[in-house]
Each structure stands twice: as structure tokens, then as C-alpha cells.
Amino acid sequence: MFESFSLVHLTVAGVFLALGFFKVTRWASSRNSPPLPPGPPARWFWQNPLPPADIARTLADWVNDYGPVISLRRGSQVTIIVGRMDAVTEIMEKNGASTADRPHSIAARELLSKGLRMVLEHNNERHRRLRKAMSTHLQPKSISKFRPMQMQDARRFILDVLNDPGNHQTHTLRYGASVILRVTYGKSTSTSNDDAEVIGVHTALGRFQRLMRPGAYLVDRVPILKHMPWYGREIEQWHRYEIKLFREQLARVQREMETTDCGPSFARTLLEHELDSMPRDEMAYLAGSMYGAGSETSAVGLMSMIVAAACHPDAQLRVQNEIDAVVGRDQAPNWNDADSLPQLQAFILETARWRPVIPHGFGHRVSKDIIWRGYLIPAGAVIYGCLWAISRDPDVFPEPDKFNPQRWLDHNGRIRTDLKFYAYGQGRRVCPGMYLANDSLFITMASLLWSFRIVERPDAPIDVDAYTDTLISRPYPCKVDFVPRLDVNVLRAMMEAEVGE
């Protein structure tokens, strides 16, 4: 009993000594350096961690209450939230070299991805090599070869909506998966939601999102758990599932290259140019990362545009009047129309701001102390550019909760060059696939609004705030009517002719 009693007392004493040392160290360092940015009051054990639910909106509320940059703390880990346009430009754009690292994720990076997923790689030579391989083949000039595929899938999407308008969100998911499968692996035909590859996309991405949710897995706070043989077995199974998926897709492309004249794809480009310099699994994961990330993000962007069009008929009508004037009614929009449709471009830009696809942003890690307006953003801190908060910056986007595409146009009706929003991330971690995503959204939304008037149903009002609380935040299912803007038989025949059916 005495030994047990002494052990308890020693443990308690050790905890208080550690806390005392932490507070003294913190007090001493605070005398010699600027303070951290303000933040919400600490709670248990002097901590104010990221909120467990409704993350993006809660962070935006805190930014409104405490300032454009706020700090949170969990133990010794400092988290910085940047929630205004000027702050994110000054901190994460101008200090891109100091904010280009990623936080160390044990669950997602080590256990699931085995250090092979580019998006989670630290800012090191390996990351730069992988990013260069991806970016080189996703620049505007390089992706033009994918436009015929994107056009065909956009027309296929119109047919899906025409045939089964009630399942429009299912069609957007099929569309997103089909485009990215064809671009990444050169799959020769459009897909359906029953295809094994599509199921694989959504299964792997859903698991990745679960692991990336802040605070979702205890091992990211208690690293010793990764050494316990009983911990992480499920994640290990998920890794085996996705690496098998990625390997099989890459192997299929290589077989087609050897036996047929296969079409263009990102995987083919990798095999042609990187085969001797990149390990096989690294290549499989690089293509697989594009395959996973590009599928749901494009689909969710399109879902939000459908919601925006239904709930804001005046904005929809402006786009349709412009399409009719530029394109006419005898043919559907094509790539040559892009520069002549600023109302459509503004609609797409405003939707990305109004409902950002990744609302709380993706975590970066600060590698060097940054002093911002008298506050310290310390090396080692995790930093988020919270897109929901940034998109609600009233100084840059007046009436931020209002859907207003006209804010993106100058007095001549052209897209403004002095206004931007970081929809694809910030600094040196901006999404390398953004040009490809923009192409997909343009041709699909142009085709959709040329074909249909999207109408909110009086008996089923849309809740524009009903979105999932996930890394990639999608609208909950909603009902809308798609009213054809020309004879149904004519529309069907035009789309089938371009799809090749």
C-alpha cells in the first residue's frame, strides 16, 4: 500500500512539476518575443484546441471575435488560424517558403500512406521532385490534350440529368470519377457508379477524409500508439486496399502502352518520362493521389453550382442570356467560348467563394518564426488558411453571405484582375490540378446552363447551409427541377451525337 501510495504521489508531483516548468518556460520566452495572436479562452488544462464539430464555421466565428489571425493550443502544439484575405496573403503567400511544410500526420501519412502521398509529404527534396513531376504535366498547355475527354463527359452528364433528374448528385459523382479516371489512367469510355474503379475512388477517398479530420485519431496526439501491435490494424487494411488499387491501375496503363495505341493520360506520361527515376509505388501513389483528390472535389464544386443556380435564378438567367448571345441555340458551348463568357466565369468564381469545397483548409506547418503585425507565428506551429472565414472577409467581399457573381466583374463586364480567392489553397502548396479542375467546371456548367433551367421546387426548399461537416464538404441531397431549354428530343440527339452513342 505504501509503495502504491508513493507512486500516486510521485506521479501527481511529476505532473505539477511538468506544468510548472511549462508555464515558467512560456513566461520566460514571452518576455523575449512577441505574443501569440489572440484566441478563445483556454479550457481544460489551459488548452483551446480545434473545435470537434462544425469546424470551419466555428473558426470563422472566432476570427470575427478575436481578430484576423488567432491562435489555439493543445499541449505544446500551437495552431494558427488565418481568416482574412490580407493576412493570408502576407503570411502564407509572401512567406510561402516558411509555410510550405505539412504537419506530421501519423494516421494519414505513416499508417495509411506509408509516406508515399505527395499532399502529405514534408517540404523536402522528395516533395519537390514529386510536385515537379505532377505540375509539369498539369500546366495549361499540357492539359489541352484532355479536353476532348472532358467535353465528352460533360455531354454524358447532360444525358444523365435528362434521363434521371432526381439523382443529379449521383450523376455529379459519376461525372467527377469518370473525368479523373480518364485523365489519370486513360480509361477509354465514360464510367458508371457501379464500376469497380469508381467504387474504389470513393472508398479510398472516404477513408482518407476520415483520417484527415483534425483530432480524429488519438495516435496523432499520442505517437507511441503506432508501436502497439493492436493499434492501427484497420488503417493497415485500408493501406493495402488503396495501394492495390493504385498498382493495378498503373499496371493496366503499362499493359495498354505495350499492346495498343492507348490515349493520353497522366499515368502514361509518368511511365514514359519518370519510369527510371521514380520508384514504382511512388509513381502509383502520385497518380493515385490525383485520381482520389480530383474526383470528389470537382463533383462537389458542381453540386454547389447547381444549388446556387436553383436558389439564385437572377444570377442563373444572366449566365444563360450571355450563353445564348455568344453561343446561340443551334450548338452547345465549346472551349472556344471560354473567353467570351465572363458571366459564367464570375458565377463559377462566386460559387467557389460562397461554398468553398474544403472550408477549413488544409494544414501547413511553419518552419521558421514569422512576425506578423507584432504577433509571433512560431516555428513548429500548424497553420490553416480557413477558407470559410477568408471567404467571409467583409472588407474584400461586402455582404459576404450574399451570392453575388457581379462582384467579380469590372465596369466593362470583364473578370477583375484585382480580386482573388484562394479556392485551391495558398502559397507553395496550391493545388497543382487547379487548371484541370477549372476546365472541367467550365465546360460542364456551360453545357448544363445551356441545356436546362435549374429551378428550386416550391414543395422542397433548399437549405443552402446543409453541408456535410467533412474535409471535402458537400451539400446534402436536395430536389431541383431541370427544365429543358430546347426540345427534349433535339437536346438528346445533340448530346448523344457528341458522346458517340
Buried (B, 14 or more C-beta within 10 A) or exposed (E): EEEEEEEEEEEEEEEEEEEEEEEEEEEEEEEEEBEBBEBBEEEEEBEBBBBEEEBBBBBBBBBEEBBBBBBBBBEEBBBBBBBBBBBBBBBBBBBBEBBBBBBEBBBBBBBBBEEBBBBBBBBEEBBEBBBEBBBEBBEEEBBEBBBEBBBBBBBBBBBBBBEEBEBBBBBBBBBBBBBBBBBBBBBEEBBEBEBEBBEBBBBBBBBBBBBBBBEBBEBBEEEEBBEEEEBBEEBEEBBEBBBEBBBBBBEBBBEBBEEEEBBBBBBBBBBEEBEEEBEEBBBBBBBBBBBBBBBBBBBBBBBBBBBBBBBBBEBBBBBBEBBEEBBEEEEBBBBEBBEBBBBBBBBBBBBBBBBBBBBBBBBBBBBEBBEBEEBBBBBBBBBBBBBBBBBBBEEBBEEBEEBBBEBBBEEEEEBBEEBEBBBBBBBBBBBBBBBBBBBBBBBBBBBBBBBBBBBBEEEEEBEBEEBEBBBBBBBEEBBBBBEBBEEEEEBBEBBBEBBEE
